[in-house]
């Protein structure tokens, strides 16, 4: 598996907001951890259906969300990769967002089993 190519394709899928394409990269027992939430890990979504719903909420809340200036890094020995990006978008109330962040991915048998997201807090 070419993890770097997969991370590039995932970023492209996120930028077209294509949930079917995105979820094709994820295993059935995947986990998504988003930065915001009431727990130290933010918000956690388990299983493909819940991950899909969480990502759909992201696209609904930031309809023009885009992940640009992306860079991808790989540790093939550990089946992990990291993507760095600048998220831009406009919230439903018209607030413009621009923030640097990264995703840590863990793979098993060519599928994402964990996506752990972080971003800077812009005040």
C-alpha atoms as an extended CHARMM CRD file, in Angstrom:
* protein
*
       123  EXT
         1         1  UNK       CA              0.0000000000        0.0000000000        0.0000000000  PROA      1               0.0000000000
         2         2  UNK       CA              1.2390000000        3.4900000000       -0.8510000000  PROA      2               0.0000000000
         3         3  UNK       CA              0.1550000000        5.4300000000        2.2380000000  PROA      3               0.0000000000
         4         4  UNK       CA              1.3350000000        8.7930000000        0.8850000000  PROA      4               0.0000000000
         5         5  UNK       CA             -0.7470000000        8.3540000000       -2.2790000000  PROA      5               0.0000000000
         6         6  UNK       CA             -3.7270000000        7.3170000000       -0.1650000000  PROA      6               0.0000000000
         7         7  UNK       CA             -3.3810000000       10.4190000000        2.0220000000  PROA      7               0.0000000000
         8         8  UNK       CA             -3.2450000000       12.6110000000       -1.1020000000  PROA      8               0.0000000000
         9         9  UNK       CA             -6.3740000000       10.9300000000       -2.4810000000  PROA      9               0.0000000000
        10        10  UNK       CA             -8.1380000000       11.3150000000        0.8710000000  PROA      10              0.0000000000
        11        11  UNK       CA             -7.3760000000       15.0360000000        0.9160000000  PROA      11              0.0000000000
        12        12  UNK       CA             -8.7620000000       15.3500000000       -2.6090000000  PROA      12              0.0000000000
        13        13  UNK       CA            -11.9150000000       13.4880000000       -1.5590000000  PROA      13              0.0000000000
        14        14  UNK       CA            -12.3520000000       15.7820000000        1.4550000000  PROA      14              0.0000000000
        15        15  UNK       CA            -11.9750000000       18.8210000000       -0.7970000000  PROA      15              0.0000000000
        16        16  UNK       CA            -14.7570000000       17.6030000000       -3.1010000000  PROA      16              0.0000000000
        17        17  UNK       CA            -16.9130000000       16.7130000000       -0.0590000000  PROA      17              0.0000000000
        18        18  UNK       CA            -17.4800000000       13.2750000000       -1.5730000000  PROA      18              0.0000000000
        19        19  UNK       CA            -18.5990000000       11.2210000000        1.4410000000  PROA      19              0.0000000000
        20        20  UNK       CA            -18.9230000000        8.0020000000       -0.5570000000  PROA      20              0.0000000000
        21        21  UNK       CA            -15.3580000000        8.3290000000       -1.8220000000  PROA      21              0.0000000000
        22        22  UNK       CA            -14.0620000000        9.3170000000        1.6300000000  PROA      22              0.0000000000
        23        23  UNK       CA            -15.7690000000        6.4230000000        3.3760000000  PROA      23              0.0000000000
        24        24  UNK       CA            -14.3580000000        4.0090000000        0.8110000000  PROA      24              0.0000000000
        25        25  UNK       CA            -10.9770000000        4.5600000000        2.4900000000  PROA      25              0.0000000000
        26        26  UNK       CA            -12.2940000000        3.6460000000        5.9670000000  PROA      26              0.0000000000
        27        27  UNK       CA            -12.6500000000        0.2330000000        7.6190000000  PROA      27              0.0000000000
        28        28  UNK       CA            -16.0050000000       -0.7790000000        9.0960000000  PROA      28              0.0000000000
        29        29  UNK       CA            -14.6160000000       -0.5050000000       12.6480000000  PROA      29              0.0000000000
        30        30  UNK       CA            -12.9680000000        2.9020000000       12.1250000000  PROA      30              0.0000000000
        31        31  UNK       CA            -12.6430000000        5.6420000000       14.7250000000  PROA      31              0.0000000000
        32        32  UNK       CA            -12.6610000000        9.4040000000       14.1470000000  PROA      32              0.0000000000
        33        33  UNK       CA            -11.4910000000       11.8280000000       16.8210000000  PROA      33              0.0000000000
        34        34  UNK       CA            -12.2920000000       15.4790000000       16.1810000000  PROA      34              0.0000000000
        35        35  UNK       CA            -10.5530000000       18.3770000000       17.9880000000  PROA      35              0.0000000000
        36        36  UNK       CA            -13.6180000000       19.8590000000       19.6660000000  PROA      36              0.0000000000
        37        37  UNK       CA            -15.4550000000       18.1240000000       22.4420000000  PROA      37              0.0000000000
        38        38  UNK       CA            -15.9190000000       17.7280000000       26.1570000000  PROA      38              0.0000000000
        39        39  UNK       CA            -13.2780000000       14.9970000000       26.5540000000  PROA      39              0.0000000000
        40        40  UNK       CA             -9.4640000000       15.1690000000       26.3880000000  PROA      40              0.0000000000
        41        41  UNK       CA             -9.6310000000       13.5120000000       22.9340000000  PROA      41              0.0000000000
        42        42  UNK       CA            -12.3090000000       15.9280000000       21.6690000000  PROA      42              0.0000000000
        43        43  UNK       CA            -15.2590000000       14.0920000000       20.1290000000  PROA      43              0.0000000000
        44        44  UNK       CA            -14.9660000000       10.4170000000       19.2420000000  PROA      44              0.0000000000
        45        45  UNK       CA            -17.0610000000        8.6580000000       16.6040000000  PROA      45              0.0000000000
        46        46  UNK       CA            -16.8560000000        4.8820000000       16.2590000000  PROA      46              0.0000000000
        47        47  UNK       CA            -17.9270000000        2.7580000000       13.3090000000  PROA      47              0.0000000000
        48        48  UNK       CA            -18.3180000000        3.6920000000        9.6780000000  PROA      48              0.0000000000
        49        49  UNK       CA            -21.8900000000        4.9760000000       10.0050000000  PROA      49              0.0000000000
        50        50  UNK       CA            -21.0540000000        7.3140000000       12.9100000000  PROA      50              0.0000000000
        51        51  UNK       CA            -17.8760000000        8.5550000000       11.2290000000  PROA      51              0.0000000000
        52        52  UNK       CA            -19.8300000000        9.3140000000        8.0700000000  PROA      52              0.0000000000
        53        53  UNK       CA            -22.4510000000       11.2670000000       10.0510000000  PROA      53              0.0000000000
        54        54  UNK       CA            -19.7400000000       13.2760000000       11.8300000000  PROA      54              0.0000000000
        55        55  UNK       CA            -18.0650000000       14.1630000000        8.5290000000  PROA      55              0.0000000000
        56        56  UNK       CA            -21.4370000000       15.0990000000        7.0180000000  PROA      56              0.0000000000
        57        57  UNK       CA            -21.9490000000       17.4980000000        9.9560000000  PROA      57              0.0000000000
        58        58  UNK       CA            -18.5100000000       19.0270000000        9.2320000000  PROA      58              0.0000000000
        59        59  UNK       CA            -19.4840000000       19.6670000000        5.6080000000  PROA      59              0.0000000000
        60        60  UNK       CA            -22.8980000000       21.0460000000        6.6460000000  PROA      60              0.0000000000
        61        61  UNK       CA            -21.3410000000       23.4090000000        9.2080000000  PROA      61              0.0000000000
        62        62  UNK       CA            -18.6040000000       24.6180000000        6.8350000000  PROA      62              0.0000000000
        63        63  UNK       CA            -20.1580000000       24.1470000000        3.3890000000  PROA      63              0.0000000000
        64        64  UNK       CA            -17.1030000000       25.5100000000        1.5580000000  PROA      64              0.0000000000
        65        65  UNK       CA            -14.4810000000       23.8180000000        3.7470000000  PROA      65              0.0000000000
        66        66  UNK       CA            -11.1850000000       23.2370000000        1.9610000000  PROA      66              0.0000000000
        67        67  UNK       CA             -7.9430000000       21.6320000000        3.0790000000  PROA      67              0.0000000000
        68        68  UNK       CA             -5.0850000000       23.4010000000        1.3050000000  PROA      68              0.0000000000
        69        69  UNK       CA             -1.2820000000       23.6130000000        1.5100000000  PROA      69              0.0000000000
        70        70  UNK       CA             -1.3950000000       19.8960000000        2.3060000000  PROA      70              0.0000000000
        71        71  UNK       CA              1.6890000000       17.8520000000        3.1100000000  PROA      71              0.0000000000
        72        72  UNK       CA              1.7580000000       14.1230000000        3.8260000000  PROA      72              0.0000000000
        73        73  UNK       CA              4.1980000000       12.0970000000        5.9050000000  PROA      73              0.0000000000
        74        74  UNK       CA              4.4480000000        8.3330000000        6.3170000000  PROA      74              0.0000000000
        75        75  UNK       CA              5.8040000000        5.7710000000        8.7580000000  PROA      75              0.0000000000
        76        76  UNK       CA              5.3630000000        2.6260000000        6.6820000000  PROA      76              0.0000000000
        77        77  UNK       CA              6.7320000000        0.3760000000        9.4180000000  PROA      77              0.0000000000
        78        78  UNK       CA              3.8500000000        1.3980000000       11.6880000000  PROA      78              0.0000000000
        79        79  UNK       CA              1.1340000000        1.6890000000        8.9960000000  PROA      79              0.0000000000
        80        80  UNK       CA              0.6320000000        5.3180000000        9.9490000000  PROA      80              0.0000000000
        81        81  UNK       CA              0.5900000000        8.6200000000        8.1410000000  PROA      81              0.0000000000
        82        82  UNK       CA              0.0820000000       12.2750000000        8.9130000000  PROA      82              0.0000000000
        83        83  UNK       CA             -1.4350000000       15.0170000000        6.8050000000  PROA      83              0.0000000000
        84        84  UNK       CA             -0.7980000000       18.7060000000        7.5440000000  PROA      84              0.0000000000
        85        85  UNK       CA             -3.1240000000       21.2830000000        6.0190000000  PROA      85              0.0000000000
        86        86  UNK       CA             -4.6700000000       24.7180000000        6.2630000000  PROA      86              0.0000000000
        87        87  UNK       CA             -8.4290000000       24.5270000000        6.6920000000  PROA      87              0.0000000000
        88        88  UNK       CA            -10.3950000000       27.4020000000        5.2120000000  PROA      88              0.0000000000
        89        89  UNK       CA            -14.1320000000       27.8340000000        5.0760000000  PROA      89              0.0000000000
        90        90  UNK       CA            -17.1450000000       29.8670000000        6.0580000000  PROA      90              0.0000000000
        91        91  UNK       CA            -19.4800000000       28.8340000000        8.8660000000  PROA      91              0.0000000000
        92        92  UNK       CA            -23.2410000000       29.0900000000        8.4970000000  PROA      92              0.0000000000
        93        93  UNK       CA            -23.2440000000       32.3990000000       10.3860000000  PROA      93              0.0000000000
        94        94  UNK       CA            -20.7690000000       33.8580000000        7.8660000000  PROA      94              0.0000000000
        95        95  UNK       CA            -17.6520000000       33.5950000000       10.0320000000  PROA      95              0.0000000000
        96        96  UNK       CA            -14.5180000000       32.9720000000        7.9720000000  PROA      96              0.0000000000
        97        97  UNK       CA            -12.2130000000       30.2180000000        9.2380000000  PROA      97              0.0000000000
        98        98  UNK       CA             -8.5350000000       29.7160000000        8.5190000000  PROA      98              0.0000000000
        99        99  UNK       CA             -6.5580000000       27.3600000000       10.7200000000  PROA      99              0.0000000000
       100       100  UNK       CA             -3.5280000000       25.0480000000       10.4740000000  PROA      100             0.0000000000
       101       101  UNK       CA             -4.0590000000       21.4820000000       11.5230000000  PROA      101             0.0000000000
       102       102  UNK       CA             -3.1150000000       17.8760000000       11.0040000000  PROA      102             0.0000000000
       103       103  UNK       CA             -4.6020000000       14.4130000000       10.9240000000  PROA      103             0.0000000000
       104       104  UNK       CA             -2.9030000000       11.2810000000       12.2040000000  PROA      104             0.0000000000
       105       105  UNK       CA             -4.0500000000        8.1820000000       10.3410000000  PROA      105             0.0000000000
       106       106  UNK       CA             -3.6320000000        4.5280000000       11.2670000000  PROA      106             0.0000000000
       107       107  UNK       CA             -4.1670000000        1.8820000000        8.5890000000  PROA      107             0.0000000000
       108       108  UNK       CA             -4.9420000000       -1.8320000000        8.6440000000  PROA      108             0.0000000000
       109       109  UNK       CA             -5.1570000000       -3.9110000000        5.4720000000  PROA      109             0.0000000000
       110       110  UNK       CA             -5.1650000000       -0.7460000000        3.3580000000  PROA      110             0.0000000000
       111       111  UNK       CA             -8.0640000000        0.9240000000        5.1980000000  PROA      111             0.0000000000
       112       112  UNK       CA             -8.1560000000        3.7550000000        7.7340000000  PROA      112             0.0000000000
       113       113  UNK       CA             -8.9260000000        2.4400000000       11.1960000000  PROA      113             0.0000000000
       114       114  UNK       CA             -8.2380000000        5.7030000000       13.0340000000  PROA      114             0.0000000000
       115       115  UNK       CA             -8.2400000000        9.3780000000       12.0360000000  PROA      115             0.0000000000
       116       116  UNK       CA             -7.1970000000       11.6810000000       14.8570000000  PROA      116             0.0000000000
       117       117  UNK       CA             -7.5310000000       15.3970000000       14.0130000000  PROA      117             0.0000000000
       118       118  UNK       CA             -5.8740000000       18.4280000000       15.5930000000  PROA      118             0.0000000000
       119       119  UNK       CA             -5.9160000000       22.1090000000       14.7690000000  PROA      119             0.0000000000
       120       120  UNK       CA             -4.6200000000       25.3840000000       16.1270000000  PROA      120             0.0000000000
       121       121  UNK       CA             -6.8860000000       27.5370000000       18.2530000000  PROA      121             0.0000000000
       122       122  UNK       CA             -7.2730000000       30.9150000000       16.5650000000  PROA      122             0.0000000000
       123       123  UNK       CA             -8.4690000000       33.6770000000       18.8760000000  PROA      123             0.0000000000
